[in-house]
Amino acid sequence: MIIDYKLDEIFLKAKKVYNSLADEKSKKIFSLRILYNLTGDYDYLFDMIELLSEFDTNEVYKLRKFYHMIKKIKEENKSSKLIIYGAGRQGNYLFDIFRNIDWHCFCDKDMQKQKNNFCGLKVISPEELIDKNKNDFVIIGIKNNSKEVYNELISKGFPDKHIINYEINFDLKILFEKQYFDDTFILPEENEIFIDAGSFNCDTSLLFKKWCNENYKKIYAFEPDYLNYLNCKDVIKERKIDRIELYNYGLWSENDTLYFNKEGNSSSSISEEGCEKIHVVSLDNILSEEKISFIKMDIEGAELQGLKGAKNIIVKNRPKLAICIYHKPEDILEIPLYLQSIVPDYKFYIRHYSNHDIETVLYAV
């Protein structure tokens, strides 16, 4: 949630961003997204997702119903803890979807999982759950065999009323094909020069090629995670992506060396708690002579710093921009305001591309 601003400051900034948005859909998404960022109330997130015709409203209804059930449990049982049964894929989804809920721990039969944390939380055994946590509530977070788990807990004396067996069967869905290339307002031009910042596995570069019908001059791809970088090299070779330069750098406001939280997946990020050093560069320092036409950034919270490092390129070339604004709650305010301050005539659009709280993108054209 946005916690470092005074309320009047948030209001003034939000009003300025709202008034700068070019269509009603952007304004609706912005209004609901910032309310979600401010409050952590998932009803605003679900309202935002329901604006998107691509997602199943029945699934959103089930998630909303589950959320209200958990809220009611917490309100009526303030001293009780919430425990997810199942330290696997579905339990991970449950934790991730409702990360604003104060989960206590996971429970799982797997003794190996009990030796490690899962999603940053302790993993306890079913025996410990039954022995020490009968006053708490357990939410069954497994896709298969949930009834068997329920019956087993009941047979061993866990209170029936403290077991939530609500089968959501949630799967994360992302509209990859449309993301960054929403053809209602992002149109290709001759000899595009594209920045793929946060290339991960070069999926966006491949979509870019298709979007512009391969009518491009150059792709510059940046990926600071070395494992992802090596994967990108393989993809470039296997998929025959030509006219591309791949850098094992992150983007920042200046050339520097920073600490990196290395995950080897799409969530690797710059962090003071990271254990690996990475090189970061400013686009202005390494590509100042190029006429960049399109910049995409999905760099795990470093977007504002990356844009500051591309200030001269943006002012000089006025490229199309597709910038993720969901990694930090304040980005939905700070990023459009920064861009407006350096290129006042940019038109802004906001779109959302998942059935969760990730993949909210700001466009500047």
C-alpha positions in Angstrom: 0.0 0.0 0.0 1.1 3.6 -0.5 2.1 4.6 3.0 4.8 7.3 2.6 2.6 10.1 1.3 0.2 12.5 3.1 -3.4 12.1 2.1 -3.6 15.5 0.4 -0.4 14.8 -1.6 -1.9 11.5 -2.8 -5.1 13.3 -3.8 -3.4 16.0 -5.8 -1.1 13.6 -7.6 -4.0 11.2 -8.3 -6.1 14.0 -9.7 -3.3 15.2 -12.0 -2.7 11.7 -13.3 -6.4 11.0 -13.7 -6.9 14.2 -15.8 -3.9 13.2 -18.0 -5.4 9.9 -19.1 -6.7 9.8 -22.6 -9.7 7.5 -22.4 -12.4 6.4 -20.0 -11.2 2.9 -19.7 -7.8 4.1 -18.5 -9.5 6.3 -15.9 -11.6 3.4 -14.6 -8.6 1.1 -14.3 -6.6 3.9 -12.6 -9.3 4.7 -10.1 -9.7 1.1 -9.0 -6.0 0.3 -9.1 -5.0 3.2 -6.9 -7.8 2.4 -4.4 -6.5 -1.2 -4.3 -2.9 0.1 -3.8 -4.0 2.4 -1.0 -6.3 0.1 0.9 -5.3 -3.5 0.1 -9.0 -4.2 -0.4 -9.4 -6.9 -3.0 -12.9 -5.8 -3.9 -11.3 -2.9 -5.9 -9.0 -5.4 -7.7 -11.9 -7.7 -8.6 -13.9 -4.7 -9.8 -10.9 -3.8 -12.1 -10.6 -7.3 -13.4 -14.3 -7.4 -14.2 -13.8 -4.5 -16.6 -11.9 -6.9 -18.8 -14.1 -9.0 -21.1 -11.3 -11.6 -21.5 -11.7 -13.0 -18.0 -14.4 -15.3 -16.5 -16.6 -13.2 -14.3 -17.8 -16.4 -12.5 -14.2 -17.1 -11.4 -13.9 -13.5 -10.1 -17.2 -14.0 -8.3 -15.8 -17.1 -6.5 -12.6 -15.2 -5.5 -14.6 -12.3 -4.2 -16.8 -14.7 -2.2 -13.8 -16.4 -0.7 -12.2 -13.1 0.2 -15.3 -12.0 2.1 -15.5 -15.3 3.9 -11.8 -14.9 5.1 -12.4 -11.3 6.1 -15.4 -12.3 8.2 -13.4 -15.1 9.9 -10.7 -12.6 10.8 -13.2 -10.0 12.1 -15.0 -12.6 14.3 -11.9 -14.4 15.5 -9.2 -11.8 15.9 -6.9 -14.0 17.9 -7.0 -16.9 15.5 -4.4 -17.5 12.8 -4.9 -18.4 9.2 -3.0 -21.5 7.9 -2.9 -22.7 4.3 -2.9 -26.5 4.0 -0.7 -27.4 1.0 2.7 -26.0 0.2 2.4 -26.6 -3.5 1.2 -24.8 -6.6 -2.3 -24.1 -5.5 -1.2 -23.0 -2.0 1.3 -20.7 -3.6 -1.4 -19.2 -5.8 -3.7 -18.8 -2.8 -0.9 -17.0 -0.9 0.0 -14.9 -3.9 -3.5 -13.8 -4.8 -4.3 -12.8 -1.3 -0.9 -11.6 -0.1 -2.4 -8.8 1.9 -4.0 -11.3 4.2 -2.0 -12.0 7.3 -1.2 -15.7 6.7 0.5 -17.5 9.6 2.1 -20.5 8.0 1.7 -23.4 5.6 0.9 -27.1 6.5 2.1 -30.0 4.4 2.8 -33.7 4.8 6.1 -33.5 2.9 8.9 -33.7 5.5 11.3 -32.1 3.0 9.1 -29.0 2.7 8.8 -28.8 6.5 12.6 -28.2 6.6 12.3 -25.0 4.6 10.1 -21.9 4.3 7.5 -21.7 1.6 6.6 -18.2 0.2 8.6 -16.9 3.2 6.5 -18.7 5.8 7.1 -21.7 8.0 5.8 -25.1 6.9 4.4 -27.2 9.8 3.3 -30.9 9.8 -0.3 -32.1 10.0 0.5 -33.5 13.4 1.7 -30.1 14.7 -1.4 -28.5 13.1 -3.7 -30.8 15.0 -1.7 -30.7 18.2 -1.1 -26.9 18.5 -3.5 -25.0 16.2 -7.0 -26.2 16.9 -8.1 -22.6 17.7 -6.8 -21.5 14.3 -8.4 -21.8 10.9 -7.0 -23.9 8.1 -7.7 -23.2 4.4 -7.2 -26.2 2.2 -5.1 -25.0 -0.7 -4.7 -28.1 -2.9 -6.4 -28.7 -6.2 -6.9 -32.5 -5.9 -7.8 -34.6 -2.9 -9.1 -31.7 -0.9 -12.0 -33.8 0.4 -9.6 -36.5 1.6 -7.6 -33.9 3.5 -10.8 -32.5 5.0 -11.9 -35.9 6.2 -8.5 -36.8 7.6 -8.3 -33.6 9.6 -11.9 -34.2 11.0 -11.0 -37.9 11.9 -8.0 -36.7 13.9 -10.0 -34.2 15.9 -9.5 -30.9 14.1 -12.7 -28.8 14.6 -15.0 -29.0 11.5 -15.9 -25.3 11.8 -12.2 -24.3 11.5 -11.6 -26.0 8.2 -12.3 -24.0 5.0 -12.5 -26.3 2.0 -13.4 -23.8 -0.7 -12.3 -25.0 -4.1 -11.2 -22.0 -6.1 -9.0 -23.9 -8.6 -7.4 -20.7 -9.6 -5.0 -20.4 -12.5 -3.1 -17.2 -13.3 -4.0 -15.9 -16.7 -2.0 -13.2 -18.5 -2.9 -11.7 -21.9 0.6 -12.0 -23.3 -0.4 -11.4 -26.9 -2.0 -8.0 -26.2 0.4 -6.8 -23.5 2.7 -4.0 -24.6 1.2 -4.1 -28.1 -2.4 -3.0 -27.6 -3.3 -2.1 -31.1 -6.0 0.4 -30.3 -3.3 3.1 -29.7 0.1 1.5 -30.2 0.9 1.3 -33.9 4.2 0.3 -35.6 6.3 2.6 -37.7 9.0 2.1 -40.3 12.4 0.8 -39.0 11.5 0.5 -35.3 14.3 0.5 -32.8 12.9 -1.4 -29.7 14.1 -1.6 -26.1 13.1 -4.8 -24.4 14.0 -4.0 -20.8 13.5 -7.1 -18.6 13.6 -9.5 -21.5 13.3 -12.6 -19.2 13.0 -15.2 -22.1 12.8 -12.9 -25.1 9.0 -13.5 -25.3 8.3 -9.8 -25.7 11.0 -9.5 -28.4 9.3 -12.3 -30.4 5.9 -10.6 -30.0 7.5 -7.3 -31.1 8.7 -9.0 -34.3 5.3 -10.3 -35.1 3.6 -7.0 -34.2 5.7 -4.9 -36.6 5.7 -7.6 -39.3 9.5 -7.8 -38.8 9.8 -4.2 -40.1 12.4 -3.2 -37.5 16.0 -1.9 -37.5 17.2 -3.2 -34.1 16.2 -4.8 -30.8 18.2 -4.0 -27.7 17.4 -6.5 -25.0 18.4 -6.1 -21.3 18.3 -8.9 -18.8 20.4 -8.7 -15.5 19.7 -12.2 -14.2 22.5 -14.3 -15.6 20.4 -17.5 -15.8 17.7 -15.7 -17.7 20.4 -14.0 -19.9 21.7 -17.5 -20.8 18.2 -18.6 -21.6 17.7 -15.6 -23.8 20.8 -16.4 -25.8 19.5 -19.9 -26.4 16.1 -18.5 -27.5 17.7 -16.0 -29.9 19.6 -18.8 -31.5 16.7 -21.3 -31.6 14.1 -18.8 -32.8 16.5 -17.0 -35.2 15.9 -13.5 -33.8 18.1 -11.3 -35.9 19.1 -7.7 -35.5 19.1 -8.0 -31.8 21.8 -7.1 -29.2 21.4 -8.8 -25.8 23.0 -7.2 -22.6 23.5 -8.9 -19.3 22.7 -5.5 -17.6 19.8 -4.0 -15.7 18.6 -0.4 -16.4 19.0 2.4 -13.9 19.4 6.2 -13.7 23.2 5.9 -14.1 25.9 3.3 -14.7 26.5 1.5 -11.4 26.8 -1.8 -9.6 23.9 -2.9 -7.4 22.7 -5.9 -5.4 20.4 -8.3 -7.1 17.8 -10.7 -5.8 18.5 -13.6 -8.1 15.5 -15.9 -8.7 16.2 -17.2 -12.2 12.6 -16.3 -13.1 10.5 -13.3 -14.1 10.6 -12.0 -10.5 14.4 -11.4 -10.1 14.9 -7.9 -8.9 17.3 -5.2 -7.6 17.3 -5.3 -3.8 19.5 -4.1 -1.0 19.0 -7.6 0.5 20.2 -9.3 -2.7 23.2 -11.5 -2.5 24.6 -11.0 -6.0 26.1 -7.9 -7.6 24.9 -6.8 -11.1 25.9 -4.1 -13.5 23.2 -1.5 -14.3 23.4 1.1 -17.0 21.7 4.2 -18.2 20.2 4.1 -21.7 21.4 7.6 -22.2 25.0 6.5 -21.6 25.0 3.6 -24.0 22.4 4.3 -26.7 22.4 8.1 -27.0 23.0 8.1 -30.7 20.2 5.7 -31.6 16.8 7.0 -32.6 14.8 4.7 -30.2 11.2 4.4 -31.2 9.7 2.1 -28.6 10.7 1.3 -25.0 9.1 -1.5 -23.0 10.1 -1.8 -19.3 9.2 -4.7 -17.0 12.1 -4.5 -14.5 10.6 -5.4 -11.2 10.3 -2.0 -9.5 13.3 -0.2 -11.2 11.1 1.3 -13.9 11.3 4.9 -12.6 15.0 4.8 -12.3 15.3 3.3 -15.7 13.2 6.0 -17.2 15.3 8.7 -15.5 18.4 7.1 -17.1 16.6 7.4 -20.5 15.5 11.0 -20.0 17.5 12.5 -22.9 16.4 9.7 -25.3 12.8 10.2 -24.4 12.9 14.0 -24.7 14.8 13.8 -28.0 13.0 10.9 -29.7 9.6 10.8 -28.0 9.4 7.0 -28.3 6.3 5.0 -27.6 6.5 3.7 -24.0 5.0 0.6 -22.4 5.9 0.7 -18.7 4.8 -1.7 -16.0 3.4 0.2 -13.0 2.4 -2.6 -10.6 5.7 -3.5 -8.9 5.6 -0.6 -6.4 2.3 0.9 -5.3 3.6 4.5 -5.8 4.6 3.8 -9.4 1.0 4.4 -10.7 1.5 8.0 -9.6 5.2 8.7 -9.9 5.9 7.3 -13.3 3.2 9.2 -15.3 4.0 12.4 -13.4 7.7 12.0 -14.2 7.0 11.4 -17.9 4.6 14.3 -18.0 7.2 16.6 -16.6 9.7 15.8 -19.3 7.3 15.4 -22.3 4.2 17.4 -21.5 2.3 16.3 -24.7 2.5 12.6 -24.2 -0.9 10.9 -24.2 -1.3 8.3 -21.5 -3.3 5.1 -21.4 -3.5 2.4 -18.7 -4.4 -1.2 -19.4 -4.4 -4.4 -17.2 -3.5 -7.8 -18.6 -4.1 -10.5 -15.9 -6.7 -11.9 -13.6 -4.5 -10.9 -10.6 -2.8 -7.7 -9.5 0.2 -8.1 -11.9 0.6 -6.8 -15.4 -0.8 -3.2 -15.2 0.9 -1.2 -18.0 1.1 2.5 -18.6 1.4 3.6 -22.2 2.7 6.9 -23.4 2.2 7.8 -27.1 
